[in-house]
Amino acid sequence: MVIGQGYTDAYLSDAEVREIVRESVASLHADGKRVLVIIPDGTRTMPMPLMFGLFEELLAPRVAALDYLVALGTHQPMSDAHLGTLIGGQVIGGQVIGGQTDHSRIFNHEWGDPANFQAIGVIPAAEIREITGGLMSQDVPVSLNKLIFDYDRLIICGPVFPHEVVGFSGGNKYFFPGIAGPEIINFTHWLGAVITSYKVIGSGYTPVRAVIDRAAAMIPRPRLCFAMVVAPAHSQSTNLPSLHGLYFGSPHAAWEAASALSAQVHIVWVEKPYHRVFSVMPAMYDDLWTAAKGMYKLEPAIADGGEVIIYAPHIDEISYTHGKLIDEIGYHCRDYFLEQWDKYKHIPGGVLAHSTHLRGLGTYDAEAGVENLRIKVTLATRIPRERCERINLGYLDPATVNPAEWVGREDEGVLVVPKAGEMLYRVSAQAQVG
């Protein structure tokens, strides 16, 4: 059963959101229980302050504990100031100050410390082979942040968007990779990369989603989910983004309802591919690792031989957590790694996947040592030219270009996306790319 409502051409009112949360909380049977809410970090657009306030009002008085865990995956941890901005309150030392309760805590997922994980099982190779249609065949160990075992109920609260690894984000993805150990993170990301982001993104239920759901079935705690379909702020009176939809139920059921709506509101269909795209990245993406969404959300709408320019003058780092490895391997298509697997198999699958996601489709002639890439990827950031070229990307001095000057030139094959990273662009069936 799913509680919720969604619109393709309208937004939920605050009263509708409150009623959905009220009805959902009433169905929880969580009185006197310890509840952990798993939430996204600041790289995801959602009205977390609104949801936090409703949880404080409607859930906190009924439960023994109401805490939050930020599903960082392998992103960098959030400071108290950033956590406060995320929830719309004050956080000091991970403690929520004010509100109806002064005992709520917000935890960063500390993915870099093996001591923070607990093994919960293994997906055997035979199941992996079946799920992936023979593409992969290996045992996949499953571990999660052991903090979940301190709670009686686990509630996911996060948005659903087209996603390069899993098809659509949200649902059980907040466990894997959100608060998961490295083995399943690296496996699922490389599986998605082998299928290719081009095929996976926005494609519904995928083999990667099936692996994630199988792993989530091992979690020995009741799991529920608020899945939301978010639109950018449509009112000048608020900085909070609006909701096209909000659904509550099991992680799979809530995700299924939200992803169906996301497919209708988060995909922009264009009549013909563009030759040049300016992806203007907002400040919430603070390194290329997160700003890479400006590539793969546009890749399906770029013509063969075309170019995507990631315009982000505020970015000066490849990745705060994986930069050294990216400097070592560079950005390449999937086949570049598959054809030289012995050389690159020691690199974590998540890093290899990111490399292919940003570089896009291509082929590699192992005998000639030649990589042929479908499109150009150029950075207009503070990352120096020399580093860009070393990692196999183009360079454009951001001071020499103003994307606003290219607005309105779609007829010339040029597209400017003012807030890139969330909307997926695709060419209509009559003019598919490649």
PyMOL commands that set and color helices and strands:
alter all, ss='L'
color gray80, all
select helices_A, chain A and resi 14-26+48-58+60-62+80-87+114-116+125-131+146-150+171-174+182-195+197-200+207-216+251-265+288-291+293-296+299-301+323-329+334-338+341-344+349-359+385-390+398-400+403-406+410-412+429-431
alter helices_A, ss='H'
color red, helices_A
select strands_A, chain A and resi 3-6+34-39+65-70+90-92+95-97+106-108+117-123+140-145+153-159+162-163+167-168+223-231+242-249+267-270+274-280+302-312+362-365+370-373+376-381+394-395+414-417+424-427
alter strands_A, ss='S'
color yellow, strands_A
deselect
rebuild
show_as cartoon
